[in-house]
Every structure is written in C-alpha cells, then in structure tokens.
Amino acid sequence: MRIALGIEYDGSAFNGWQRQSHAPSVQAALEQALSKVADHPVSVVCAGRTDTGVHATAQVVHFDTHAGRSMRSWLLGGNSNLPPEVAITWVRPISEDFHARFRATARQYRYLILNRGHRPALLRKRVCWEHRPLDVEAMQAAARPLLGEHDFSAFRALACQARHPVRTLHRLELQRRGDLILLDIEANAFLHHMVRNIAGSLIAVGRGEQPVDWLAGLLAGRDRSRSGITAPAGGLYFVKVAYPSEFALPGEAVLPDIG
C-alpha cells in the first residue's frame, strides 16, 4: 500500500532533509517515527529536498507499507514519535503510480526578508535580516526577466547535481508588509540554491548596489560567479507542491507571514 502525507518542519534543527550518517535530518526523523507505527522499516520519498536551515510548511512525502493501519493511526502515531520540530499535517492512501517527486508539476517557495534597522532575536532563524532600506519596486522590476523558461546557470550552486540548468519560472512576486518583504516564487522545479541565489541578487538591487537590469544580464551570462550572494537559509520556506488533479491531494499553500 502506498501512502502520501504532508509535513511541516523547522529546518533550523536539522542538517537538511536528506538522511545523513553524521547529522540529524528531517528524513531520518520521519522514517524512524513511521517505522515505529508500521513495526517495519519505512523509507520515504519527498517532493523536494531542502538544505540545512530551510523550513517547510507543506512538504509532500510518500512511502510504501504492508502494515494495516488507519490513516488516523499514521497521523497520530507518527506525530507522537516525531521531534517537536516536525509534524505530519495530513495523511492519504494513494495509488501506486503516485510519486512525491516525479509526479509533481510545480513547487512554490516563500522567502522572508526582515527589513529594519535592528536585528531580530526571536526571528533570527526564521527570516533574512537586512538593515539597509530595500527598494521593493526595483526588486520586482529586476525579477521580471526571470519569468518563463530559461537556463538558470547564473543562480545554480556549484554543487548542484541536476542534469540540466533549464527551469520554467511561473511566478516571482515581491510585496512589502511593514518591515517584512515577502518573495514568492513558483517553478516546475528548482536548482540547488536557486531561490536563495535569486534572493541574494535581488537584495543587491534593492540596496541600490546594482541596476534594475542586472539580473537580466546575469541570466543571459549564465555565470554564477558574477551574481549575488547566496541569501541565508533561515528565510526560506517550502510552501506548496502541485500534482495532477487525479491524485486529489491538499493543494493550498500554507504561507508563513510573520508580523
């Protein structure tokens, strides 16, 4: 039997999603919890691996099991065995042709920038803090050329293992809410550090250090060494995965809006 579930997690407690031998990971914590409920080893597959310090509000996972458990038992039993930084939010039986990663048609992230003069204490691992004033209109204008299908080599980590750098960006929007700037980005898939590298370059434009047309030039140049810094992991949230309607999975984004 194949089961799909949604999870949320505080990434600051883990060295990323992927199971590691030397450090705590979200995958290992979830597999240990589900294995206790199943009474057999469980291996999970996620929609999108996240890096150290990156959070998720709507990660999607699937696993296979022969254990006869109700969906309520998977939810309550899984959560009772998970650390407080991870929670299962929904559970569904799913057809065998579902795959959390390969059947996903789009993924969405939100990046949070706290733009004020004094540093945060409570939100220090939840946002990217920028003390210099940022011009959100300039950042939005700089982002527009990234929409559509492009080679995103300029925003790809050197360690990225993707087979090719071409991705299709469906949406990239910025808005200010008081001291908080929200960057929402949706694509068919993402390269390693792609969102954080885009965010870092947009921040440089927002500070006035680079012109509005800078990102368009970076995109055309395909040279990572010329683009902006990789923005901090703590501001990044994995907020939505889209699948074909036939799977009837929860599809509404759960968006963090710290205010």
C-alpha positions in Angstrom: 0.0 0.0 0.0 1.3 3.5 -0.9 0.6 6.4 1.5 1.1 10.1 0.9 1.4 12.6 3.7 2.1 16.3 4.3 4.6 17.6 6.8 5.8 20.8 8.2 9.2 21.4 9.9 11.5 23.9 11.5 14.7 23.4 9.4 17.0 25.1 11.9 17.0 21.9 13.9 18.3 19.7 11.1 21.1 19.4 8.5 18.6 19.5 5.7 16.0 17.0 4.5 18.3 14.1 3.3 19.3 11.3 5.6 23.0 11.6 6.7 25.2 9.4 8.8 26.8 12.2 10.8 24.0 14.7 11.5 20.2 14.9 12.2 17.9 15.1 9.1 14.2 15.5 8.6 14.1 12.3 6.5 15.7 10.2 9.3 13.4 11.6 11.9 10.3 10.9 9.8 11.4 7.4 8.8 12.1 6.5 12.4 8.7 7.7 13.5 6.8 5.9 10.8 8.8 2.7 11.2 7.6 2.6 14.9 4.0 2.9 13.7 4.4 0.3 10.9 6.5 -2.1 13.0 8.8 -2.5 10.0 11.5 -0.2 8.3 9.9 2.6 6.3 11.7 4.6 3.6 10.2 7.9 2.5 10.4 9.9 -0.7 9.8 13.7 -0.7 8.7 16.3 -3.2 11.8 18.5 -2.8 14.9 18.1 -0.7 15.6 21.2 1.4 19.0 22.4 2.7 20.3 22.9 6.2 18.2 25.6 8.0 15.4 25.7 5.3 11.9 25.3 6.6 8.7 23.7 5.1 5.0 24.3 5.7 3.8 21.9 3.0 6.3 19.2 2.1 4.8 16.1 0.5 6.1 12.6 1.1 5.1 9.1 0.1 6.0 5.6 1.4 5.1 2.0 0.9 3.9 -0.3 3.7 2.2 -3.6 4.3 1.1 -2.6 7.8 -2.7 -2.5 8.3 -3.1 0.9 10.0 -5.8 3.5 9.7 -4.9 7.0 8.3 -5.6 8.4 11.8 -3.1 6.0 13.3 -0.4 7.1 10.9 -1.2 10.7 11.7 -1.4 10.4 15.5 1.2 7.7 15.8 3.7 9.4 13.5 3.3 12.7 15.3 3.7 11.1 18.8 7.1 9.7 17.7 8.4 12.8 15.9 10.6 15.5 17.5 8.7 18.8 18.2 10.3 20.5 15.2 8.4 18.1 12.7 4.7 17.5 12.3 2.5 15.4 10.0 -0.4 17.6 8.8 -2.4 15.2 6.7 -2.3 11.5 5.5 -4.0 9.9 2.4 -3.9 6.5 0.8 -2.7 6.9 -2.8 -2.4 4.9 -6.0 0.8 3.0 -6.8 1.6 5.4 -9.7 1.9 8.4 -7.4 5.5 9.6 -6.8 6.0 12.6 -4.5 8.9 13.9 -6.5 8.4 12.8 -10.1 4.6 13.4 -10.3 4.9 17.0 -9.0 4.1 19.6 -11.7 5.2 22.7 -9.7 6.8 23.8 -6.5 6.5 27.0 -4.6 8.8 28.7 -2.0 8.4 31.9 0.0 11.5 33.9 1.2 11.1 36.3 4.1 13.3 39.4 4.4 13.0 41.4 7.6 14.0 44.9 6.5 14.6 47.1 9.6 17.5 48.8 11.4 17.8 46.5 14.4 18.5 42.8 14.3 15.8 40.2 15.2 16.1 38.0 18.3 13.0 35.8 18.2 13.0 35.6 14.4 16.8 35.2 13.9 16.4 31.7 12.4 13.1 32.4 10.6 14.0 35.4 8.3 16.8 37.0 6.4 17.6 40.3 8.2 18.6 43.3 6.0 19.2 46.5 7.9 19.6 48.8 4.9 16.4 50.1 3.2 15.3 48.0 0.3 13.5 49.3 -2.8 10.9 46.6 -3.4 9.7 48.2 -6.7 13.2 48.0 -8.1 13.5 44.4 -6.9 10.2 43.5 -8.6 11.2 45.1 -11.9 14.6 43.3 -11.7 12.8 39.9 -11.2 10.5 40.1 -14.3 13.0 38.9 -16.9 13.4 35.7 -14.9 9.8 34.6 -15.7 9.4 31.8 -18.3 11.8 29.0 -19.4 15.5 29.8 -19.1 18.9 28.4 -18.4 19.4 29.4 -14.7 23.1 28.6 -14.5 23.8 32.0 -13.0 21.7 31.1 -10.0 22.8 27.5 -9.6 25.1 26.2 -6.8 28.4 24.8 -8.0 27.5 21.5 -6.2 24.1 21.2 -8.0 23.6 17.7 -9.3 20.7 18.5 -11.6 21.1 17.0 -15.1 20.5 20.4 -16.8 20.0 24.0 -15.7 16.8 24.8 -17.6 13.8 25.6 -15.5 10.4 27.3 -16.0 9.6 30.1 -13.6 5.8 30.5 -13.4 5.7 33.3 -10.8 8.0 35.6 -8.9 6.4 38.4 -6.9 7.6 40.6 -4.1 5.5 42.6 -1.6 6.2 44.6 1.5 4.1 44.3 4.7 5.5 46.7 7.2 9.1 45.7 7.9 8.6 42.3 6.2 9.3 41.7 2.5 7.7 38.5 1.0 9.3 36.9 -2.1 7.0 34.3 -3.6 8.5 32.1 -6.3 6.9 29.1 -8.2 8.5 26.9 -10.9 8.2 23.5 -12.4 11.4 22.6 -10.4 14.4 24.3 -8.8 18.2 24.0 -8.9 20.3 23.7 -5.8 20.3 27.1 -4.0 18.4 28.7 -6.9 15.9 30.6 -4.7 18.5 31.8 -2.3 20.8 32.9 -5.1 18.0 34.8 -6.8 17.0 36.4 -3.4 20.6 37.5 -2.8 20.9 39.1 -6.2 17.5 40.9 -5.7 18.7 42.2 -2.3 21.7 43.8 -4.1 19.3 45.6 -6.5 17.1 46.6 -3.6 20.1 48.2 -1.8 20.9 50.2 -4.9 24.2 48.4 -5.4 23.2 47.1 -8.8 20.9 48.4 -11.5 17.4 47.0 -12.3 18.6 45.3 -15.5 21.4 43.4 -13.6 19.5 40.1 -13.2 18.6 40.0 -16.9 22.3 40.3 -17.7 23.2 37.6 -15.2 20.6 35.3 -16.6 22.0 35.8 -20.1 25.6 35.4 -19.0 25.0 32.1 -17.2 27.9 32.8 -14.9 27.3 32.1 -11.2 30.5 33.9 -10.1 29.1 37.2 -11.3 25.7 37.1 -9.4 24.9 38.0 -5.9 25.5 36.2 -2.6 23.5 33.2 -1.5 20.9 34.6 0.9 20.6 32.9 4.3 18.8 29.6 4.6 16.6 30.7 7.6 14.4 32.9 5.4 13.4 30.2 3.0 10.1 28.1 3.3 8.9 25.3 1.0 5.2 26.1 0.9 3.4 24.2 -1.9 3.6 21.3 -4.3 1.2 20.8 -7.2 0.1 17.5 -8.6 -2.3 16.3 -11.3 -5.9 16.6 -10.0 -6.4 12.8 -10.3 -4.5 12.4 -7.0 -6.8 14.8 -5.1 -4.2 15.8 -2.6 -4.4 19.0 -0.5 -3.1 21.7 -2.7 -3.5 25.1 -0.9 -0.2 26.7 0.0 0.4 27.3 3.7 2.3 30.6 3.6 4.3 32.0 6.6 3.6 35.6 7.2 5.4 36.7 10.3 4.2 40.0 11.6 
